[in-house]
């Protein structure tokens, strides 16, 4: 950014490259306002909130990722790693809070002005790399028994992590030739794309031909098998059909056989007899008369007998008077 600001700027005639850069000649810093406290060991940087916090001044929630103009100061060292402190002002109130780096635990620590939303976990349970403490390093160098126990634990840990390491190596070996794999994948994609475009074009032509407004599903092996079983075209030519029809007509008798319908009639008679046999019989058909209905049956029987006697008597259409005759009239 400093180089960008120094490009295409005005260089006065009294400036000489031997005197240094244009910033030195003008008595300014390349970082401009960000370096106004550089003589105090403070540099203004853009700091991004590493986790969710609550401000102690206004009690408002500040989410992870919110950026501030923070004063960066070096306050110590952890081995060869510097420890920095960041001081910034809340954008919702006048409160200031300070955050410091923690290289030992690979984390940030809030010194004052805010409190952290606790969402931390044990890095060992998450299979993360945990740095060794100074005390552990000293024991490893001085205590042989502790070193032996530590090596045994390392071997056990190695056995548990070995499958995942093998999977990582296998995946790395698989994607080693990334250019060739990408080329093959893109080629397969192009072929599939052309095939899909051809199928869509064919389906569209089919729908337009038959004036259909439906969605055609993709073909399956079962559809192809069923379509192969259908034979819409004739297996014979016109001449072969005519010859087959002529042979059937010549082989057919001129007159129907009289005994042709005998089996059908016999089957119908047999069915009628079987129905009669299987038909359930009623009490009246078996001659069973209940005690309460005996009188009614007897009376009906007597009436039936009387009616039968009257029907047996002869009736004539013309009435004759047998008391007179033509001979008597002639005699008179």
C-alpha positions as CSV (number, residue, x, y, z in Angstrom):
1,X,0.0,0.0,0.0
2,X,2.9,2.4,0.7
3,X,4.3,1.7,-2.7
4,X,1.0,2.5,-4.3
5,X,0.8,5.9,-2.5
6,X,4.4,6.8,-3.7
7,X,3.7,6.1,-7.3
8,X,2.7,9.0,-9.6
9,X,3.3,11.6,-6.9
10,X,4.9,14.9,-7.2
11,X,8.7,14.9,-6.7
12,X,10.0,18.4,-6.0
13,X,13.1,19.6,-7.9
14,X,15.2,19.8,-4.7
15,X,14.6,16.1,-4.0
16,X,17.7,13.9,-4.5
17,X,17.5,10.0,-4.5
18,X,20.7,10.1,-2.4
19,X,18.6,11.6,0.4
20,X,16.4,8.6,0.6
21,X,12.7,8.0,-0.2
22,X,10.2,10.7,-0.8
23,X,8.5,9.9,2.5
24,X,11.8,10.5,4.3
25,X,12.4,13.7,2.4
26,X,8.9,14.9,3.4
27,X,9.2,13.7,7.0
28,X,6.2,11.3,6.8
29,X,5.7,7.6,7.3
30,X,4.6,5.2,4.6
31,X,1.6,4.1,6.8
32,X,0.5,7.7,7.2
33,X,-2.0,8.1,10.1
34,X,-1.6,4.4,11.2
35,X,1.9,5.2,12.3
36,X,1.2,8.3,14.3
37,X,2.0,6.5,17.6
38,X,4.8,4.5,16.3
39,X,7.3,6.3,18.5
40,X,5.4,4.9,21.5
41,X,5.6,1.3,20.1
42,X,2.0,1.4,19.0
43,X,0.8,0.6,15.4
44,X,-2.8,1.0,14.3
45,X,-4.0,-2.1,12.6
46,X,-7.3,-3.6,11.4
47,X,-8.3,-6.3,14.0
48,X,-11.0,-8.9,13.5
49,X,-12.8,-10.3,16.6
50,X,-11.7,-13.9,16.9
51,X,-14.8,-15.0,19.0
52,X,-18.1,-13.8,20.4
53,X,-17.9,-11.4,23.3
54,X,-20.0,-9.1,25.5
55,X,-19.0,-5.5,26.1
56,X,-18.8,-4.6,29.8
57,X,-19.7,-1.0,29.1
58,X,-23.0,-1.4,27.2
59,X,-23.6,-5.1,27.7
60,X,-24.1,-5.6,24.0
61,X,-23.2,-8.7,22.1
62,X,-20.3,-8.4,19.6
63,X,-20.1,-11.2,17.1
64,X,-17.1,-13.0,15.8
65,X,-15.7,-11.3,12.7
66,X,-16.5,-7.7,13.6
67,X,-13.5,-5.5,12.7
68,X,-12.0,-2.6,14.7
69,X,-9.1,-0.1,14.4
70,X,-6.9,-1.5,17.2
71,X,-3.6,-0.3,18.8
72,X,-1.1,-3.1,18.4
73,X,1.6,-3.3,21.1
74,X,4.3,-5.9,21.7
75,X,4.3,-6.9,25.4
76,X,6.4,-10.1,25.6
77,X,7.8,-13.2,24.0
78,X,6.9,-16.9,24.2
79,X,10.2,-18.6,23.1
80,X,10.7,-16.9,19.7
81,X,7.1,-16.0,19.2
82,X,6.1,-12.4,20.2
83,X,3.1,-11.7,22.3
84,X,0.9,-8.8,21.2
85,X,-1.8,-6.8,22.9
86,X,-4.7,-5.1,21.0
87,X,-6.6,-2.2,22.4
88,X,-9.8,-1.0,20.7
89,X,-12.9,1.0,21.4
90,X,-16.4,-0.5,21.3
91,X,-18.5,0.8,18.3
92,X,-21.6,0.9,20.5
93,X,-20.3,2.9,23.5
94,X,-17.2,4.6,24.8
95,X,-15.8,1.6,26.5
96,X,-12.3,0.2,25.5
97,X,-11.3,-3.5,25.8
98,X,-8.0,-5.2,25.4
99,X,-7.2,-8.6,23.9
100,X,-3.8,-10.4,24.1
101,X,-2.4,-13.3,22.1
102,X,-1.7,-16.6,23.8
103,X,0.9,-18.6,21.7
104,X,1.2,-21.3,24.3
105,X,-2.5,-22.3,24.0
106,X,-2.9,-21.1,20.4
107,X,-5.7,-18.7,21.5
108,X,-6.6,-15.1,22.5
109,X,-7.1,-13.9,26.1
110,X,-9.4,-10.9,27.0
111,X,-7.5,-8.7,29.5
112,X,-10.3,-6.2,30.4
113,X,-13.3,-4.4,29.1
114,X,-15.2,-7.5,27.9
115,X,-16.0,-11.1,28.6
116,X,-15.9,-14.1,26.3
117,X,-18.8,-16.3,25.2
118,X,-17.6,-19.7,26.3
119,X,-17.7,-22.1,23.4
120,X,-14.3,-23.8,23.9
121,X,-13.5,-27.5,24.0
122,X,-10.6,-29.8,24.9
123,X,-8.3,-29.9,21.8
124,X,-7.2,-33.4,22.6
125,X,-10.8,-34.6,22.2
126,X,-11.0,-32.9,18.9
127,X,-7.7,-34.5,17.7
128,X,-5.9,-31.2,17.5
129,X,-2.2,-30.7,18.0
130,X,-1.4,-29.6,21.6
131,X,2.0,-27.9,22.2
132,X,4.1,-29.2,25.0
133,X,4.5,-27.2,28.2
134,X,7.9,-26.1,29.5
135,X,7.6,-28.4,32.5
136,X,6.9,-31.4,30.2
137,X,9.9,-30.5,28.0
138,X,12.1,-30.3,31.1
139,X,10.9,-33.7,32.3
140,X,11.5,-35.3,28.9
141,X,15.1,-34.1,29.0
142,X,15.9,-35.0,32.6
143,X,13.6,-37.8,33.7
144,X,14.2,-41.1,31.8
145,X,11.1,-42.9,33.2
146,X,8.9,-40.0,32.2
147,X,10.4,-40.1,28.8
148,X,9.8,-43.8,28.5
149,X,6.1,-43.4,29.6
150,X,5.8,-40.6,27.1
151,X,7.1,-42.7,24.3
152,X,4.7,-45.6,25.2
153,X,1.8,-43.1,25.0
154,X,3.1,-41.9,21.7
155,X,3.1,-45.4,20.3
156,X,-0.5,-46.0,21.5
157,X,-1.5,-42.8,19.9
158,X,0.2,-43.7,16.7
159,X,-1.8,-47.0,16.5
160,X,-5.1,-45.2,17.0
161,X,-4.2,-42.5,14.4
162,X,-2.7,-44.9,11.8
163,X,-6.0,-45.8,9.9
164,X,-6.8,-42.1,9.4
165,X,-3.2,-41.4,8.3
166,X,-3.4,-44.3,5.8
167,X,-6.7,-42.9,4.4
168,X,-5.1,-39.5,4.0
169,X,-2.2,-40.9,2.2
170,X,-4.5,-42.9,-0.1
171,X,-6.6,-39.9,-0.9
172,X,-3.4,-37.9,-1.5
173,X,-2.1,-40.5,-3.9
174,X,-5.5,-40.7,-5.6
175,X,-5.6,-36.9,-6.3
176,X,-1.9,-36.6,-7.0
177,X,-2.4,-36.3,-10.8
178,X,-4.9,-33.5,-10.4
179,X,-4.5,-32.2,-14.0
180,X,-5.2,-35.7,-15.5
181,X,-8.1,-36.3,-13.2
182,X,-9.6,-32.9,-14.0
183,X,-9.2,-33.5,-17.7
184,X,-10.9,-36.9,-17.4
185,X,-13.7,-35.5,-15.3
186,X,-14.4,-32.7,-17.7
187,X,-14.4,-35.1,-20.7
188,X,-16.9,-37.3,-19.0
189,X,-19.0,-34.3,-18.2
190,X,-19.0,-33.1,-21.9
191,X,-20.0,-36.6,-23.1
192,X,-22.8,-36.7,-20.5
193,X,-23.9,-33.2,-21.5
194,X,-24.2,-34.1,-25.2
195,X,-26.1,-37.3,-24.3
196,X,-28.6,-35.4,-22.2
197,X,-29.0,-32.7,-24.9
198,X,-29.7,-35.4,-27.5
199,X,-32.3,-37.1,-25.3
200,X,-34.0,-33.8,-24.6
201,X,-34.2,-33.0,-28.3
202,X,-35.6,-36.4,-29.1
203,X,-38.3,-36.1,-26.4
204,X,-39.2,-32.6,-27.6
205,X,-39.7,-33.9,-31.2
206,X,-41.8,-36.8,-29.9
207,X,-44.1,-34.4,-27.9
208,X,-44.5,-32.1,-30.8
209,X,-45.3,-34.9,-33.2
210,X,-48.2,-36.2,-31.0
211,X,-49.2,-32.8,-29.5
212,X,-48.6,-34.0,-26.0
213,X,-48.0,-31.8,-22.9
214,X,-46.5,-34.2,-20.4
215,X,-43.2,-34.9,-18.8
216,X,-41.3,-37.8,-20.3
217,X,-39.4,-39.9,-17.8
218,X,-36.0,-41.3,-18.7
219,X,-35.9,-44.8,-20.2
220,X,-35.1,-47.8,-18.0
221,X,-33.9,-51.3,-18.8
222,X,-37.4,-52.6,-18.0
223,X,-39.0,-50.2,-20.5
224,X,-36.5,-51.4,-23.2
225,X,-37.3,-55.1,-22.4
226,X,-41.1,-54.5,-22.6
227,X,-40.7,-52.6,-25.8
228,X,-38.7,-55.4,-27.3
229,X,-41.5,-57.9,-26.6
230,X,-44.0,-55.8,-28.6
231,X,-44.1,-56.5,-32.3
232,X,-46.2,-53.9,-34.1
233,X,-45.0,-54.8,-37.6
234,X,-46.4,-57.9,-39.3
235,X,-44.2,-61.0,-39.5
236,X,-45.5,-62.0,-43.0
237,X,-45.7,-60.2,-46.3
238,X,-49.0,-59.6,-48.1
239,X,-48.4,-62.6,-50.5
240,X,-47.7,-64.9,-47.5
241,X,-50.9,-63.7,-45.7
242,X,-53.0,-64.4,-48.8
243,X,-51.5,-67.9,-49.1
244,X,-52.2,-68.7,-45.5
245,X,-55.8,-67.4,-45.7
246,X,-56.3,-69.5,-48.9
247,X,-55.0,-72.7,-47.2
248,X,-57.2,-72.1,-44.2
249,X,-60.3,-71.6,-46.4
250,X,-59.5,-74.8,-48.4
251,X,-59.0,-76.9,-45.2
252,X,-62.2,-75.6,-43.6
253,X,-65.3,-77.9,-44.3
254,X,-68.1,-76.6,-46.4
255,X,-70.9,-77.7,-44.0
256,X,-70.9,-77.5,-40.3
257,X,-70.9,-80.8,-38.5
258,X,-74.2,-81.8,-36.8
259,X,-72.3,-83.2,-33.8
260,X,-70.4,-80.0,-33.4
261,X,-72.7,-78.6,-30.6
262,X,-73.2,-82.0,-28.8
263,X,-70.4,-81.4,-26.2
264,X,-71.7,-77.9,-25.4
265,X,-75.3,-79.3,-24.9
266,X,-74.1,-82.1,-22.7
267,X,-72.1,-79.7,-20.6
268,X,-75.1,-77.4,-20.1
269,X,-77.3,-80.4,-19.1
270,X,-74.7,-81.5,-16.7
271,X,-74.5,-78.1,-15.1
272,X,-78.3,-77.9,-14.6
273,X,-78.3,-81.3,-12.9
274,X,-75.4,-80.3,-10.6
275,X,-77.2,-77.1,-9.7
276,X,-80.3,-79.1,-8.8
277,X,-78.3,-81.5,-6.7
278,X,-76.4,-78.7,-4.9
279,X,-79.6,-76.6,-4.3
280,X,-80.5,-76.6,-0.6
281,X,-83.9,-78.2,0.2
282,X,-86.6,-76.4,2.1
283,X,-88.9,-77.7,4.8
284,X,-91.9,-77.7,2.5
285,X,-90.0,-79.8,0.0
286,X,-89.0,-82.3,2.7
287,X,-92.6,-82.5,4.0
288,X,-91.8,-81.0,7.4
289,X,-94.8,-79.2,8.9
290,X,-94.7,-77.1,12.1
291,X,-97.2,-77.8,14.9
292,X,-98.7,-74.3,14.8
293,X,-99.3,-74.4,11.1
294,X,-100.9,-77.9,11.0
295,X,-104.5,-76.5,11.0
296,X,-103.7,-74.1,8.3
297,X,-102.1,-76.8,6.2
298,X,-105.1,-79.1,6.8
299,X,-107.6,-76.4,5.8
300,X,-105.6,-75.5,2.7
301,X,-105.5,-79.2,1.8
302,X,-109.3,-79.5,2.1
303,X,-109.8,-76.4,-0.1
304,X,-107.4,-77.8,-2.6
305,X,-109.3,-81.1,-2.7
306,X,-112.6,-79.3,-3.2
307,X,-111.1,-77.2,-6.0
308,X,-109.8,-80.4,-7.6
309,X,-113.2,-82.0,-7.5
310,X,-114.9,-79.0,-9.2
311,X,-112.2,-79.1,-11.8
312,X,-112.8,-82.8,-12.5
313,X,-116.5,-82.2,-13.4
314,X,-117.1,-81.8,-17.1
315,X,-118.2,-78.4,-18.4
316,X,-119.8,-77.5,-21.8
317,X,-119.9,-74.4,-23.7
318,X,-123.6,-74.8,-24.8
319,X,-126.5,-75.6,-22.5
320,X,-129.1,-78.2,-23.7
321,X,-132.6,-78.8,-22.3
322,X,-132.9,-82.5,-22.2
323,X,-136.6,-82.3,-21.0
324,X,-138.0,-81.4,-24.5
325,X,-137.2,-82.9,-27.9
326,X,-138.1,-82.5,-31.5
327,X,-140.0,-85.7,-31.6
328,X,-142.4,-84.6,-28.9
329,X,-143.1,-81.4,-30.9
330,X,-143.7,-83.4,-34.0
331,X,-146.2,-85.6,-32.2
332,X,-148.0,-82.6,-30.9
